[in-house]
Amino acid sequence: MNDLEFKHKVLDPKSASFCAAKWYNATIWLGSGQTTSCHHPPAHAIDAEEIKTRPSAIHNTVEKKIDRLNMQLGNRPRGCEYCWKIEDMGRDSISDRVYKSRIYPLEALNEAYQQPHQADVNLRTLEIAFDRTCQFACSYCNPAFSSTWVRDIQRNGPYESLVSDGRGHFTHAHDRSQLYRFGETNPYVEAFFAWWETDLHRTLQELRITGGEPLMSGETWKLLDWFKNNRGKSSTRLAINSNLGAEVDVDRLLDSIEGLEVDIYTSQESVYDQAEYIRDGLDYTAWMANVQKLLDSNRIRAVHCMATISALCLDSLPSLLYQLLEFKQQYGRDRVSFTLNILRFPSFQSALVLPDELRARYKDRLQDFWNRNQLNPYMHEHELNHLQRLIDYLDIVKTPHSEAFEMPKLHNDFKQFFAQYDQRRGKDFAKIFPQLQNWYQTL
Ligand code: SF4
């Protein structure tokens, strides 16, 4: 059954808005006490009182239960607008509602549809962040996701004169993202472990741990210790997002995950000093060594490199891609993969702020990589698709997203931000990006 047939034969007969992600999938930020079903609906607060007696309320919130009822009745929850927009483009448009439902067995879909909407449901796929502890402060991140970013703001104050940062990502410490200090009891974390012990470890098919840098968080190690001390008790597949910085204890990780099925997702989009400029805190050589150590061990299923495509990474992105190709040749096609994720926020760091001639030059280099490797058996189909999508993006798209500010404001912010970033972090934009220097000086 293809995706469209699945929609017509399995989903739509239940209702025109039924989506199993509302029952079986969640992202939960335990530091801020918030959750959502998939990445599209806005996050909402978890009731701190309810979870004291019903730990699964970190997922089964009143808001999600109302959405479930609406989906059973065929009404469209407002938070899922992303999917409705795609479906309204035309009868055959496939939204994430389809992709995110068809990963579950038919019996699970029927059960979700038939059970009372007030029922508590055990998750099958979960992405969880314990806290925002992170030793990096990447240029495109912000204090909501990094404790090192928090320190920058606390020490140096807000970034000034940014006109496109309407939500103030770089102006305050985002205290709401971390409700409890280190050492304090976080009831959301307590509820997660309580639920994990009683039910979740039996029902969860896939658990992805994110952060911050999850391997800098004590709670991640507590969970990994649970796996170590309870071998064979859970068949949950583990995925861990990690920056694989020098401080990450890869040996401890390998020791903890023996006998488990684990995928590592790591962020990287350029090489050496450019990578270290973009991802402040990174030691590129140490990152490479950690990737190799993971691949040399037989305890990791695969290392997936997630590239965040911004204006700064395009110069050395092809070098990274060739490096990843070398890894693929050395370790196997399926043990190393990459995705190219186009940065839209903060929009002043988008690749689209670059002048046309630079964009065209970078597009041509990527096209050259694509031409040379389109038949390379080590390349995955999704990798070629991501490359093609980026080439088209650099060629055709002119504004980062529909609500982005006009280009002079984005250019103002690019200059303002990186001038302050250099000062605060002891960096030198012009030295690290000589090919952007002339353009940068005109801003
Ligand atoms: S309908 Fe779409 S936006 Fe809503 S939960 Fe499902 S996949 Fe996510």
Residues whose N, C-alpha, C, O or C-beta is under 5 A from the ligand:
A	BS01	SF4	C19 A21 K22 S37 C38 H40 P41 G79 C80 C83 D96 R97 K100
